[in-house]
């Protein structure tokens, strides 16, 4: 899943498909039938996507995996926490609370959005912004309606956070989730963090993107990271994602061995 920016981003899905996975990419808006602009997200839409996916005869096992980045990270957490049939969820540099767009399920709002403090967005002096400190504490009383109850999830999680993420403090969000799952006695997770890596941890060997236009802020922002460290993180995470899905999803033993 990709959320902000609309349309489809299929590069990671295509690479997973080339490794033997059956993959469905979901567009939330701005592609074919979905609306061009959204003001809220309905979990029913993603539930329907899971149902359609499980309908295919090529799908083995009882559940699916979900992979997400940035804003779609909190959507993936909600999918795993509320919907049946989700066995493995990869969360990459997301938030631990619902953010930006309110979330609905069965015509009822189930999550508000974590509060943003726009005064904490800083200019670098080079024409771009740093938004890392704009997201307020997800576990604060004022944000309690946005925190996603991942302790209710039945499947497994892989959390991956970049320590030099300048979009928001994904490492702090990950640490909060890990501590919360431990508090509830859960062991259904793995976590990894990457020093020197920035926000956009994509499949490896693509161009490094230090800054670009941010659809919410409406201006260019810095994503963080140092090129060499970021590239190494992408290589490591790509293998870890494949191993995670093969471990927790029902996969044919005669799978294609990844060369990348």
C-alpha positions in Angstrom: 0.0 0.0 0.0 1.0 3.6 -0.7 -1.2 6.4 0.5 -0.2 10.0 0.0 0.4 11.2 -3.5 -2.3 8.9 -4.9 -2.1 6.5 -7.8 -0.2 3.2 -7.9 3.5 2.6 -6.9 4.2 -0.9 -8.2 8.0 -1.2 -8.1 8.2 -3.1 -4.8 5.2 -5.2 -5.7 6.7 -6.1 -9.1 10.0 -7.1 -7.4 8.1 -9.3 -4.9 6.1 -10.8 -7.7 9.4 -11.7 -9.5 10.4 -13.6 -6.3 7.4 -15.8 -6.4 4.9 -13.8 -4.3 1.4 -13.1 -5.5 1.0 -9.4 -5.0 -1.9 -7.0 -5.2 -1.2 -3.2 -5.1 -3.9 -1.0 -3.7 -4.6 2.6 -4.7 -6.4 4.6 -2.1 -7.1 7.5 -4.5 -6.1 9.2 -7.7 -6.2 6.0 -9.9 -9.2 4.8 -12.1 -12.3 4.4 -9.9 -11.1 5.8 -6.6 -11.7 9.5 -6.1 -9.1 12.0 -7.1 -8.9 13.6 -3.6 -9.8 12.0 -0.2 -10.6 13.6 3.1 -11.1 10.3 5.0 -10.2 6.7 4.6 -12.5 3.7 5.0 -11.1 0.5 6.2 -13.9 -1.4 4.4 -12.2 -0.6 1.1 -9.0 -2.4 2.3 -11.1 -5.3 3.7 -12.6 -5.8 0.3 -9.1 -5.8 -1.2 -8.1 -8.7 1.2 -11.3 -10.6 0.3 -10.7 -10.2 -3.4 -7.1 -11.3 -3.0 -8.0 -14.4 -1.0 -10.5 -15.3 -3.7 -7.7 -16.1 -6.2 -6.9 -19.8 -6.5 -3.2 -19.1 -6.6 -3.3 -17.8 -3.0 -2.2 -20.5 -0.6 -2.7 -20.5 3.2 -5.2 -18.7 5.3 -3.9 -15.1 5.2 -2.0 -12.3 3.4 0.9 -10.1 4.0 0.8 -6.3 4.0 3.8 -4.0 3.2 3.7 -0.3 3.8 5.8 2.9 3.9 5.3 6.3 5.5 1.6 7.3 5.9 0.5 3.8 4.7 2.3 2.4 7.7 -0.5 3.4 10.1 -3.0 2.0 7.7 -1.2 -1.3 7.6 -1.3 -1.3 11.5 -5.0 -0.7 11.4 -5.5 -3.4 8.8 -3.6 -5.9 11.0 -5.4 -4.8 14.1 -9.0 -4.8 12.9 -9.3 -7.1 9.9 -9.2 -10.9 9.6 -6.8 -12.7 7.3 -3.7 -10.6 7.9 -0.7 -12.9 8.8 2.3 -10.6 8.3 2.7 -6.8 8.3 5.7 -4.9 7.2 5.8 -1.3 8.6 8.5 1.0 7.2 9.0 4.5 8.7 5.4 4.9 9.5 3.6 6.3 12.5 2.2 4.4 15.5 -1.0 6.4 15.4 -3.5 7.3 12.7 -2.3 10.5 11.0 -3.5 13.1 8.5 -6.8 11.5 7.5 -9.5 10.2 9.9 -10.2 6.5 9.6 -13.7 4.9 9.3 -14.9 1.3 9.4 -18.5 0.3 8.7 -19.6 3.9 8.5 -18.2 4.7 12.0 -15.1 6.8 12.7 -12.7 4.5 14.6 -9.7 6.8 14.7 -9.1 10.6 14.7 -5.8 11.9 13.6 -2.7 12.6 15.8 -2.3 16.3 16.3 0.2 18.2 14.2 2.1 21.2 15.4 2.9 23.3 12.3 5.0 25.6 14.4 7.6 22.8 14.7 8.2 22.7 10.9 11.6 24.4 10.2 13.1 25.9 7.1 16.6 24.8 6.2 17.4 28.1 4.5 17.8 26.2 1.2 14.1 26.3 0.1 13.1 23.0 1.7 11.6 22.2 5.2 12.2 19.7 8.0 8.9 18.3 9.4 10.4 15.8 11.9 9.1 17.5 15.0 5.6 18.4 13.7 3.9 15.2 14.9 3.0 15.4 18.6 3.4 12.4 21.0 1.0 9.7 19.9 0.5 8.4 23.4 -0.4 11.8 24.8 -3.9 12.2 26.2 -4.8 14.6 23.5 -4.0 11.9 20.9 -5.6 8.8 22.5 -8.2 8.6 19.8 -5.6 8.2 17.1 -3.4 5.4 18.7 -3.8 2.1 16.9 -4.4 -1.0 19.1 -1.7 -3.2 17.6 -1.8 -5.4 20.7 -5.1 -6.8 19.3 -3.4 -8.0 16.0 -3.3 -11.8 15.5 -0.5 -11.7 12.9 3.2 -10.9 13.0 4.9 -7.5 12.5 8.2 -6.4 11.1 9.0 -2.8 12.1 11.8 -1.0 10.2 12.8 2.5 11.2 15.4 4.9 9.8 17.3 6.8 12.6 17.9 9.8 10.4 14.3 10.1 9.2 13.6 13.9 8.9 9.9 13.4 7.9 9.0 12.4 11.4 10.6 10.4 14.3 9.8 6.9 13.0 12.4 5.4 15.4 10.5 6.8 18.4 7.2 5.5 17.0 8.7 2.1 16.6 10.2 2.0 20.1 6.8 3.0 21.5 5.1 0.1 19.7 7.8 -2.4 20.7 7.5 -1.4 24.4 3.7 -1.6 24.1 3.7 -5.1 22.7 6.1 -6.2 25.3 3.9 -4.7 28.0 1.0 -6.9 26.7 3.3 -10.0 26.6 3.3 -10.1 22.8 6.2 -11.8 20.9 4.7 -11.5 17.4 7.1 -8.9 16.2 10.6 -8.2 14.9 12.2 -4.7 14.7 15.2 -3.2 13.0 16.6 0.3 12.9 19.1 1.9 10.5 21.6 4.6 11.6 22.2 7.1 8.8 19.2 6.1 6.8 16.4 8.5 5.7 12.7 8.3 5.4 12.3 6.7 1.9 13.6 3.2 2.4 12.8 1.8 -1.0 13.9 -1.4 -2.9 17.7 -1.2 -3.2 19.9 0.1 -6.1 17.6 3.0 -7.0 18.6 6.6 -6.8 18.9 8.2 -3.4 16.3 10.9 -2.8 17.4 13.5 -0.2 14.4 15.8 -0.7 11.3 16.2 -2.8 7.8 17.7 -2.8 5.6 16.8 0.2 2.0 16.5 -0.7 0.7 17.5 2.7 3.0 20.4 3.4 2.8 21.6 -0.2 6.5 22.3 -0.3 9.8 20.5 -0.7 11.1 18.7 2.4 14.2 16.9 3.4 13.9 13.1 4.0 17.2 12.7 5.8 19.9 10.0 5.5 23.4 9.7 4.2 23.7 8.1 0.7 26.0 5.2 1.7 24.2 4.3 4.9 20.8 4.7 3.3 21.8 2.4 0.4 23.1 -0.2 2.8 19.9 -0.1 4.8 17.8 -0.7 1.7 19.9 -3.7 0.7 19.6 -5.2 4.2 15.9 -4.5 4.6 15.0 -5.9 1.2 16.3 -9.4 2.1 14.7 -9.1 5.6 11.3 -8.4 4.1 11.4 -11.4 1.8 12.6 -13.7 4.7 9.8 -12.3 6.9 7.1 -13.0 4.4 8.4 -16.5 3.6 8.5 -17.3 7.3 5.0 -16.1 8.2 3.1 -16.7 5.0 2.3 -20.0 3.4 4.8 -20.2 0.6 5.8 -22.9 -1.9 9.1 -24.4 -0.8 10.3 -24.3 -4.5 10.4 -20.5 -4.6 12.5 -18.3 -6.7 15.8 -17.4 -5.0 16.3 -13.7 -4.9 19.3 -12.4 -6.8 18.9 -8.8 -5.5 
